Amino acid sequence: MADELTRLANGVLWPGFLGSEVPTWLGAALEEGLAGVVYFAQNLRGDTAALSADIHRRASRALIGIDEEGGSVTRLETETGSTVPGAAQLGVVDDVDATAATGYEIGRRVHAIGADVVIGPVADVNTDPRNPVIGVRAFGGSTDLVARHTAAAVRGIQSAGVAACAKHYPGHGDTHTDSHHGLPALSLSPQEIEEHHLPPFAAAVEAGVLAIMTAHITAPHWGDEPATLNPGVLAGLRAAGFDGVIVTDALDMAAIREQVGIGGGAVRALAAGADLLCIGNPTNPGAAMLPDQDERDYLMARDAIVAAIRSGELSRDRVADAARRVAAMADAVHGRSTAPEVPFDADRIADRAVRVQGSPPPFADGPTTVIDLRRASSLAVDSAAAHVALALAAGGEIVRVDADAAAEAELDAAAQRAAAGQSVVLVDRLDADSPQLAVLEGIRSAAPGVVAVNVGLPADAQGAVISSPAASQLSARAARRALLAGPV
């Protein structure tokens, strides 16, 4: 039987877990007041609806969350690639009805597997093209555009009977460090943050968003504490009128874990004003993952909270207030009704998001050589996902080239392959500083007419470029349709 402090700590914890069944430790924690769980791709290999039902049988108000953004980030379709438009595609189309319909479809799919919270939409304004962790996950680089589409996505998601969780407050769009691996620092002034990065979160609040997720980022005028652990930053969110659940980004990310540890992060996030602590994906350590990594991570957070309350380091009332907010969101979500289904045509939205630059040559409906220059996948985004190249290749050869480190002989061989027959060069970063642009230009010295298919942020580039901004199955299909359609 859990003691009162253990139950209190459990009420603010949102761990991941290993496998597609409820492990023993998780079953006990759910029965002892655990707020819920977060699904990752490795949990969804069986009957997920049955898994959700088992979790809710053990704890009827448990909140099951999932990162399901569409586009480049999917958990439900990890093996095949997303069939839902991503934020950058929706931003290019700039049709708030299409964004709301996409949000509804994401919410409908999440509701269908028995989950309760969509950890999205991304409300970041992507103002740095080097950003390794946001990029096409954002609606764009314009504050007004991101704000109106964030609000539309929130309305769409929540009309499907689940909660939305806008992220990553106060804005992760002007960084060029991945917080999974380090602590990003903003060089922006307070005025720049307020004017350019906060309005989409205000729009989410106005749209009735039930949760907002913090960013593990810092800025000089905040002091040394990242936003997730910073009382002043989180107080700003409350001052802006948000009375819902403040959720931390994952505490196992290096920006927190390597600074203060999962336990220290849990205590300091609560003290700063966070309510629900996302602990993270226990598979993230890769080969270093221990067989009981999930339980270890959960216990580090739980036991640190209990110890901090007992020592007086952490106010019991602050944790009780956080748990109350989480419980209120659970009541709201589990009592929500679903709005009537809205019309949704994913392929049409994806086709509208395609942009063609230059003059692509005639393209036959047959096998295609794909020279894949994309960046490696990260913990956040499967940017090098095979399904994108497979959809473009249609049975043709796929040649993977590391644009950052390829030897000259490898680049020459790729250029010769591109010149030998029907081919495309697959890229996800074409801004002036990108090594992919230099490699593309080198390939074009041997194959001048080769088409670049860009699934990253739109960028001006010479020659024929088809932009379809998402590393997804849907985006790749749209790009191939544009290739087959020929010059316009």
C-alpha positions in Angstrom: 0.0 0.0 0.0 1.5 3.3 -1.1 2.0 6.0 1.5 0.3 9.4 1.0 3.5 11.1 -0.3 4.1 8.4 -2.8 0.5 8.8 -4.1 1.0 12.5 -4.3 4.2 12.2 -6.2 2.7 9.7 -8.6 -0.1 12.2 -9.4 2.3 14.4 -11.3 4.4 11.8 -13.1 4.1 10.8 -16.8 6.6 8.0 -17.5 7.3 6.0 -20.6 7.7 2.2 -20.3 9.1 -0.7 -22.2 7.0 -3.1 -24.2 3.5 -3.4 -25.4 2.0 -4.8 -22.2 1.7 -3.2 -18.7 4.9 -4.2 -16.8 4.5 -5.1 -13.1 6.0 -1.8 -11.8 3.7 0.2 -14.0 0.6 -1.7 -12.9 1.5 -1.0 -9.3 2.1 2.6 -9.9 -1.2 3.1 -11.8 -3.0 1.5 -8.8 -1.1 4.0 -6.6 -2.3 7.1 -8.3 0.1 7.5 -11.3 -1.1 10.3 -13.6 -0.7 8.2 -16.7 1.9 7.2 -19.3 3.3 8.4 -22.5 3.4 6.0 -25.5 6.4 5.8 -27.8 6.8 3.8 -31.0 8.2 0.7 -29.2 4.9 0.5 -27.2 2.7 0.2 -30.3 3.7 -3.2 -31.7 0.7 -5.1 -30.5 -3.0 -4.3 -29.9 -2.7 -0.8 -28.7 -6.4 -0.3 -28.0 -6.3 -3.3 -25.7 -3.2 -1.9 -24.0 -5.0 1.4 -23.4 -8.0 -0.4 -22.1 -5.8 -2.3 -19.6 -4.2 0.9 -18.4 -7.6 2.5 -18.0 -9.0 -0.6 -16.2 -6.2 -0.2 -13.6 -6.7 3.6 -13.4 -9.8 4.9 -15.1 -8.6 8.5 -15.1 -5.0 7.8 -16.3 -3.9 10.1 -19.0 -2.3 8.3 -22.0 -0.2 10.8 -24.1 1.4 10.3 -27.5 3.6 12.5 -29.7 1.6 12.4 -32.9 2.3 15.5 -34.9 1.8 14.2 -38.5 4.4 14.9 -41.1 7.9 14.0 -39.9 6.9 13.0 -36.4 4.6 10.0 -35.9 4.4 7.2 -33.4 1.3 5.5 -34.8 2.9 5.1 -38.3 6.6 4.8 -37.4 7.1 1.7 -39.7 5.4 3.2 -42.8 5.6 7.0 -42.4 2.9 9.4 -41.6 -0.2 9.7 -43.8 -1.2 13.0 -42.2 0.1 16.4 -43.3 2.8 18.0 -41.1 2.9 21.5 -39.7 5.2 22.9 -42.4 2.9 21.5 -45.1 -0.1 23.1 -43.5 1.8 26.4 -43.1 2.6 26.5 -46.8 -1.0 25.8 -47.7 -2.1 28.4 -45.1 -5.7 27.2 -44.9 -6.8 27.1 -41.3 -9.8 24.9 -42.1 -7.3 22.3 -43.5 -5.2 22.6 -40.3 -8.3 22.2 -38.1 -9.4 19.1 -40.2 -5.9 17.7 -39.9 -5.9 18.3 -36.1 -9.3 16.5 -35.9 -7.9 13.5 -37.9 -4.9 13.3 -35.6 -7.2 13.5 -32.5 -9.5 10.9 -34.0 -6.7 8.4 -34.6 -5.3 9.0 -31.1 -8.8 8.5 -29.6 -9.2 5.3 -31.6 -6.3 3.7 -29.8 -7.6 4.7 -26.4 -5.1 7.5 -25.8 -6.1 10.8 -24.2 -3.5 13.5 -25.0 -2.0 14.6 -28.3 1.4 16.1 -27.4 1.0 18.8 -30.1 0.7 21.0 -31.9 4.1 22.6 -32.2 3.7 26.3 -31.5 7.3 27.2 -32.1 8.1 29.9 -34.7 11.1 28.4 -36.6 13.2 31.5 -37.2 16.6 29.6 -37.5 17.0 27.4 -40.6 19.8 25.5 -38.8 17.3 24.3 -36.1 18.0 20.6 -35.8 15.0 19.7 -33.7 12.0 21.9 -34.9 12.3 22.7 -38.6 9.4 21.3 -40.6 7.6 20.4 -37.3 6.7 24.2 -37.1 4.0 25.8 -39.2 6.6 28.3 -40.4 8.8 31.3 -39.5 6.1 33.9 -39.3 4.6 34.6 -35.9 1.1 35.5 -37.2 1.0 32.3 -39.4 2.1 30.0 -36.6 -0.4 31.6 -34.2 -3.4 31.2 -36.3 -2.5 27.6 -37.3 -1.7 26.7 -33.7 -5.1 27.8 -32.6 -6.8 25.9 -35.5 -4.8 22.7 -34.7 -5.8 22.9 -31.0 -9.5 23.3 -31.9 -9.3 20.4 -34.3 -7.5 18.0 -31.9 -9.7 18.8 -29.0 -12.9 18.5 -31.0 -12.0 14.8 -31.5 -12.4 14.2 -27.7 -8.8 14.3 -26.6 -6.6 17.0 -25.1 -4.0 19.0 -27.1 -0.6 20.0 -25.5 0.9 22.9 -27.4 4.8 22.9 -27.3 7.5 24.1 -26.6 7.0 27.2 -24.4 8.3 29.9 -24.6 9.5 28.9 -28.1 12.2 26.5 -29.4 12.3 28.0 -32.9 15.4 30.2 -32.7 17.8 27.5 -31.5 20.5 25.5 -33.3 21.2 23.0 -30.6 19.1 19.8 -30.1 18.0 19.8 -26.4 18.0 16.0 -26.5 21.8 16.3 -26.6 22.6 19.7 -25.0 21.1 22.9 -23.5 20.2 25.4 -26.3 20.6 29.0 -25.5 18.6 31.9 -27.0 20.4 35.1 -27.9 17.1 37.0 -28.2 16.1 40.0 -26.2 13.0 39.8 -23.9 11.2 42.0 -26.4 12.0 39.7 -29.4 10.8 36.6 -27.5 7.6 38.4 -26.4 6.8 39.8 -29.9 7.9 36.8 -32.1 7.6 33.6 -30.0 5.0 34.0 -27.4 1.9 34.9 -29.5 1.3 31.3 -30.8 1.0 30.1 -27.1 -1.4 33.0 -26.4 -3.4 31.8 -29.4 -3.4 28.3 -28.0 -4.7 29.5 -24.7 -7.4 31.5 -26.4 -8.4 28.4 -28.3 -8.8 26.5 -25.0 -5.8 24.3 -25.0 -5.7 22.0 -22.0 -1.9 21.6 -21.7 1.3 23.4 -22.7 4.7 21.8 -22.7 7.9 23.6 -21.7 11.2 23.9 -23.6 14.6 23.0 -22.2 16.1 26.2 -23.4 17.7 29.2 -21.7 18.4 32.9 -22.3 20.8 35.2 -20.6 18.1 37.5 -19.1 16.5 34.4 -17.4 19.6 33.4 -15.6 21.1 29.9 -15.8 17.9 28.0 -15.4 16.3 26.5 -18.5 12.6 27.4 -19.0 11.4 24.0 -17.7 13.1 24.7 -14.3 12.6 28.5 -14.3 10.0 30.0 -12.0 10.0 33.4 -13.8 9.4 31.9 -17.2 6.6 29.6 -16.0 5.0 32.4 -14.0 4.8 34.3 -17.3 2.6 31.6 -18.7 0.3 31.8 -15.8 0.3 35.6 -16.0 -0.8 35.3 -19.6 -4.0 33.6 -18.5 -3.2 29.9 -18.8 -4.8 27.9 -16.0 -4.3 24.5 -17.5 -1.6 21.9 -17.1 2.0 22.9 -17.6 3.8 19.8 -18.9 7.6 19.4 -18.9 9.4 18.2 -22.0 11.1 14.9 -21.2 13.4 15.0 -18.2 15.7 12.3 -19.6 16.9 14.7 -22.3 20.5 15.8 -21.9 19.5 19.4 -21.4 18.1 18.3 -18.0 19.6 14.9 -17.3 23.2 16.0 -17.6 22.7 19.3 -15.7 20.7 18.1 -12.6 19.5 14.5 -13.3 16.0 13.2 -13.7 15.3 13.4 -10.0 16.7 16.9 -9.6 14.9 18.0 -12.7 11.6 16.6 -11.3 12.0 18.5 -8.1 13.1 21.8 -9.6 10.4 21.7 -12.4 7.7 21.3 -9.8 9.1 24.1 -7.7 9.2 26.3 -10.8 5.5 25.7 -11.4 5.3 22.7 -13.7 2.4 20.3 -13.1 3.0 17.1 -15.1 6.5 15.6 -15.5 7.2 13.8 -18.7 10.0 11.4 -17.8 10.9 10.3 -21.3 11.5 7.3 -23.5 13.4 4.5 -21.7 14.8 3.3 -25.1 16.7 6.6 -25.7 20.0 5.3 -24.2 20.2 2.8 -27.0 22.6 0.0 -26.3 23.2 1.4 -22.8 19.5 0.9 -21.9 19.1 -1.4 -19.0 16.4 -4.1 -18.9 14.6 -2.1 -16.2 15.4 1.3 -17.5 11.8 2.4 -17.5 11.3 1.6 -13.8 14.7 3.1 -12.9 13.8 6.4 -14.5 10.3 6.5 -12.9 11.7 5.8 -9.4 14.4 8.4 -9.8 11.7 11.0 -10.3 9.2 9.7 -7.8 11.7 9.1 -5.0 13.3 12.5 -5.5 10.0 14.2 -5.1 9.1 12.3 -2.0 12.5 13.0 -0.4 12.3 16.7 -1.3 8.8 17.1 0.3 10.0 15.3 3.4 13.1 17.5 3.7 11.1 20.7 3.1 13.0 21.5 -0.2 9.8 21.2 -2.1 6.4 22.5 -0.9 3.8 19.8 -0.4 1.1 22.4 -1.3 2.9 23.1 -4.6 2.8 19.3 -5.5 -0.8 19.0 -4.4 -1.7 22.0 -6.6 0.0 20.4 -9.6 -1.7 17.1 -8.9 -5.0 18.9 -8.7 -4.5 20.5 -12.1 -3.6 17.1 -13.6 -6.6 15.4 -12.1 -8.9 18.3 -13.4 -7.5 17.8 -16.9 -8.1 14.0 -16.6 -11.7 14.7 -15.6 -12.2 17.1 -18.5 -10.7 14.7 -21.1 -12.5 11.6 -19.9 -15.7 13.5 -19.9 -15.3 15.1 -23.4 -17.7 14.4 -26.2 -16.5 14.0 -29.8 -17.6 16.5 -32.5 -19.0 15.2 -35.8 -16.3 14.1 -38.1 -15.0 16.7 -40.5 -14.1 16.2 -44.2 -10.4 15.4 -44.6 -8.4 14.7 -47.7 -4.7 14.3 -46.8 -3.5 13.8 -50.4 -5.1 17.0 -51.5 -3.6 19.0 -48.7 -0.2 17.4 -49.4 -0.5 18.3 -53.1 -1.4 21.9 -52.3 1.8 22.1 -50.2 4.1 21.1 -53.0 6.1 23.9 -54.6 8.0 23.5 -57.9 11.1 25.6 -58.7 12.9 25.7 -62.0 12.0 23.4 -64.8 12.0 19.7 -63.9 12.5 17.4 -67.0 9.9 14.9 -68.1 9.6 12.1 -65.7 8.5 8.5 -66.4 6.3 6.4 -64.0 9.0 3.8 -63.3 12.0 3.0 -61.1 14.0 6.0 -60.0 17.4 6.3 -58.5 17.3 8.3 -55.3 20.5 9.9 -54.1 19.6 10.5 -50.4 21.6 13.3 -48.8 19.4 13.9 -45.8 20.7 14.4 -42.3 20.7 11.4 -39.9 17.6 10.8 -37.8 17.6 12.2 -34.3 15.8 11.2 -31.1 13.0 13.6 -32.0 12.7 13.2 -35.7 13.2 10.3 -38.0 14.5 12.6 -40.7 16.3 9.9 -42.7 13.3 7.5 -42.6 13.5 4.9 -45.4 9.9 5.2 -46.4 10.5 8.6 -48.0 13.2 7.3 -50.3 11.3 4.1 -51.0 8.2 6.0 -52.1 10.2 8.2 -54.4 12.3 5.3 -55.8 9.3 3.2 -56.8 11.5 0.1 -57.0 14.6 1.9 -58.1 18.0 2.1 -56.4 18.6 4.1 -53.2 22.1 5.5 -52.7 22.7 7.0 -49.2 25.4 9.7 -49.0 26.5 11.5 -45.9 26.8 15.1 -47.2 28.8 16.1 -44.2 31.5 13.5 -44.4 31.5 11.7 -47.8 34.8 11.1 -49.6 35.3 12.6 -53.0 35.2 9.2 -54.6 31.8 8.5 -53.0 30.5 11.8 -54.3 31.8 11.2 -57.8 30.1 7.7 -57.8 26.8 9.3 -56.7 27.1 11.9 -59.5 27.7 9.1 -62.0 24.6 7.2 -60.7 22.5 10.3 -61.0 23.7 10.8 -64.6 23.1 7.1 -65.6 19.3 7.3 -65.7 16.1 8.7 -64.2 17.1 10.1 -60.8 16.4 12.5 -58.0 18.5 14.0 -55.2 16.7 13.8 -51.9 17.5 16.6 -49.5 16.2 18.2 -46.3 18.3 21.3 -46.0 19.1 23.6 -48.9 19.9 26.9 -47.2 23.2 28.6 -48.1 25.2 27.0 -45.2 24.1 23.4 -45.9 26.7 20.9 -47.1 23.7 19.2 -48.9 23.6 22.2 -51.3 27.3 21.9 -52.1 26.9 18.1 -52.8 23.8 18.8 -55.0 25.7 21.3 -57.0 28.5 18.8 -57.5 26.1 16.1 -58.6 24.7 18.6 -61.1 28.1 19.0 -62.7 27.6 15.4 -64.0 23.8 15.4 -64.2 22.7 19.0 -64.9 19.0 18.3 -65.1 18.7 16.2 -62.0 15.7 17.2 -59.8 16.2 17.9 -56.1 13.3 16.8 -53.9 13.4 18.8 -50.7 11.5 17.5 -47.7 13.0 20.1 -45.4 12.3 23.8 -45.0 11.6 25.6 -48.3 14.7 27.4 -49.5 15.8 29.2 -52.7 18.1 27.1 -54.8 19.2 27.0 -58.4 17.9 24.3 -60.8 14.8 22.1 -60.5 13.6 21.7 -57.0 10.4 20.1 -55.8 9.6 21.1 -52.2 7.3 18.9 -50.1 8.2 19.8 -46.6 7.9 16.6 -44.4 9.8 13.4 -44.1 6.7 11.3 -44.4 5.1 8.8 -46.7 2.3 11.3 -47.6 4.9 14.0 -48.5 6.9 11.7 -50.6 3.9 10.5 -52.5 2.9 14.1 -53.2 6.5 14.9 -54.5 6.4 11.9 -56.8 3.0 13.0 -58.2 4.5 16.4 -58.9 7.5 14.8 -60.7 5.1 12.7 -62.9 3.0 15.7 -63.7 6.0 17.4 -65.3 6.6 21.0 -66.1 3.7 23.4 -65.3 
